[in-house]
Amino acid sequence: MTGCGSLSVAMIVRNEEATLPGCLESLTFLGDSLAQVCIYDTGSTDATVDIARQWGAKVERGFWDDDFARARNCALAQVRTRWALIVDADDRVTARPDDVRTVLRTLESRADGADVAGVVTVADSRGGVIIGRTPSVRLLQPGTAHYRRRLHENVFLRRTGAEPPMVVVPADALSLTHVGYGLAETLPARAERNARIARLELADARRSAELPRVVAALVNRGRGRAEAGDAPGAQRDWAEAFALESGSAMGLLAGELLAFSLIDSGEPARALDIAQALERGEPDPGMLALIRGKALDALGKHREALAALQVARAPRSASGQVADPGVVLSLRAQVALKAGADAEALAALLGLLEFASAPEVIGPLLRLWGERPLESLGELLVRLYPDRAADLAGDFASAGVRGQAVAAALRRTGS
């Protein structure tokens, strides 16, 4: 595909015949802003290159040397437009063409327009369910910016070596959905690859003696170890990173990852100690409350956990990832039930219907509703979700006699 727009898509691929067609199809949402798709192939042995070329992409056959930054830069080197949108084969683009043009004009009109980069929201979809959203630098100018670091590569300005000034792109104008992490068959190979690259990056970082780079490399090696099932090794890396630079964003991320890992491995008391240490670095209050809520729940202190989770609204990690509201509401409902706070559990379940599959929520919701009139529940649901009354009626109709009574009320009230 070759157009006259001011935006190219830059991708690195390898053996992506299963995911690439869906990605390329989604690029049509970019409209006439899209000039070209530039792909750097790192050694595909399947039909990936043929699929890309059939679609009209410009493809360069290259190689893989355990360095994401080098590969990204090779893709960027093919771009001839001012702007590049960085996309992976397991990403899906959602955009409104008119809004994409507006976004690019807005970025170009800034006083620092020659250096600016765009931060795009990337949703993490697993099994068709969005479990989180992360801001990611995906719009950049190849003439002024490039990538550094082998793993979890970052964008830096060529001229100064600093990160570019960032502008957040409205999610309703342009966003991405990442579907690859939900493919179970790819997890072991990816974990092994990331662990290998992280070791190389950490060795490079220690030789450079640049503290921020060492901290980032430790965080990334910890991630690789965690993916490979080595929780103790991951915890050691994150503890070292947190001790080296607890006040930076990457240091805070290390502390957050360490705390959650300790909870998962049965050490919630240590996680609470980490939460207390995190306070000194000014983390997101919602994320700190989520850590404390999960740790207190694991310690059996359910009422204290519930009090913490009531503060944990839209927790944002130090990396910028926002926890999915449905996940937080589900946890709050579970803890409220343990604490005997039925009213709080009921409120959380009613809110959860906005995010979770209704069949998963209906059973607990009906139990908590108790002996109250089922027609009243139907009327309440219509007030909360007027556009979904018919769908909810269908879900409740499959939940036994009591569910059918709610379904009848939904149909009657929502009609």
URFEN-V438565 format. One record per pair of residues at least 12 apart in sequence whose ideal C-beta (glycine too) atoms are under 7 Angstrom apart, sorted by the first residue. I is the first residue (numbers start at 1). J is the second residue. Records with the same first field share a line. If there is no record, write none. Layout:
I=J + J
This chain:
1=36 + 37 + 55 + 56 + 57
2=35 + 36 + 56
3=32 + 34 + 35
4=35
5=32 + 33 + 34 + 35
6=33 + 35 + 81 + 82 + 83 + 104
7=30 + 33 + 34 + 35 + 81 + 83 + 85 + 104
8=35 + 36 + 37 + 38 + 79 + 81 + 84
9=27 + 34 + 37 + 38 + 85 + 87
10=38 + 75 + 76 + 79 + 84 + 86
11=37 + 39 + 75 + 87 + 88 + 89
12=40 + 42 + 71 + 72 + 75
13=39 + 41 + 44 + 48 + 89
14=41 + 42 + 43 + 44 + 64
15=44 + 45 + 46 + 48
16=48 + 89
17=46 + 47 + 48 + 51
19=89 + 90 + 180
20=48 + 51 + 52 + 89
21=51
22=92
23=87 + 89 + 91 + 92
24=55
26=92 + 93
27=93
29=93 + 94 + 95
30=93 + 95 + 97 + 100
31=97 + 100
32=97
33=97 + 100 + 101 + 104
35=81
36=58
37=57 + 58
38=58 + 75 + 78 + 79
39=52 + 57 + 58 + 59 + 75
40=60 + 62 + 71 + 74 + 75
41=59 + 60 + 61 + 62
42=62 + 63 + 64 + 71
43=63 + 64
49=61
58=78
60=74 + 78
62=74
66=150 + 196 + 197 + 200
67=150
68=150 + 151 + 153
69=147 + 148 + 149 + 150 + 153
72=147 + 153
73=146 + 147
76=142 + 146
79=142
82=141
83=104 + 139 + 141
84=140 + 142
85=138 + 139
86=138
87=176
90=178 + 179 + 180
91=176 + 177 + 178
92=176 + 177 + 179
93=176
94=175 + 177
95=173 + 174
96=173
99=173 + 174
100=173 + 174
103=118 + 169 + 173 + 174
107=167
112=165
114=144
115=144 + 157 + 164 + 165
116=164 + 165 + 167
117=137 + 139 + 140 + 145 + 155 + 164 + 166
118=138 + 139 + 167 + 169
119=135 + 136 + 137 + 166 + 167 + 168 + 169
120=136 + 138 + 139 + 169 + 174 + 175 + 176
121=133 + 135 + 171 + 175
122=134 + 136 + 176 + 178
123=175 + 177 + 178
124=178 + 181
125=177 + 178 + 179 + 182
126=181 + 182
127=182
130=324
131=324 + 327
132=321 + 322 + 323 + 324
133=321 + 322
134=319 + 320 + 321
135=168 + 320
137=155 + 166
138=176
139=169
140=155 + 164
144=157 + 158 + 159
145=157 + 158 + 164
146=158
149=201 + 216
150=197 + 200 + 201
151=194 + 197 + 198 + 201 + 220
152=220
190=227
191=224 + 227 + 228
192=228
194=223 + 224 + 227
195=224 + 225 + 228
198=217 + 220 + 221 + 224
199=221
201=217 + 220
202=217 + 218 + 221
205=217
211=244 + 245
212=245 + 248 + 250
214=244
215=241 + 244 + 245 + 248 + 250 + 251 + 254
216=250
218=237 + 240 + 241 + 254
219=238 + 241 + 250 + 253 + 254
221=237
222=234 + 237 + 238 + 257
225=237
226=261
231=261 + 265
234=261
235=258 + 261 + 262
238=254 + 257 + 258
239=258
241=254
242=254 + 255 + 258
246=277 + 280 + 281
247=281
249=318
251=281
252=278 + 281 + 283 + 318
253=317 + 318 + 319
255=274 + 277 + 278
256=287 + 291 + 317 + 318
258=274
259=271 + 274 + 275 + 291
260=291
262=274
263=294 + 295 + 298
268=295 + 298 + 299
269=299
271=291 + 295
272=292 + 295
275=288 + 291 + 292 + 295
283=318
284=315 + 316
285=311
286=311 + 312 + 313 + 314 + 315 + 316
287=315 + 316 + 317
289=308 + 309 + 311 + 312
290=312 + 315 + 323 + 328
292=308
293=305 + 308 + 309 + 312 + 335
296=308
297=335
302=335 + 338 + 339
303=339
305=335
306=335 + 336 + 339 + 341 + 344
309=331 + 332 + 335
312=328
315=328
324=355
325=355
326=352 + 355 + 356
329=348 + 351 + 352 + 355
330=352 + 356
332=348
333=345 + 348 + 349 + 352
336=348
342=368
345=368
346=368
349=361 + 364 + 365 + 368
350=384
353=385
358=392 + 395
359=395
362=395 + 396 + 399 + 403
363=399
366=399 + 402 + 403
374=402 + 405 + 406 + 409
375=409
377=406
378=406 + 409 + 410 + 413
379=409 + 413
381=410
382=410 + 413 + 414
386=414
389=410 + 414
390=414
392=410
393=407 + 410 + 411
396=410
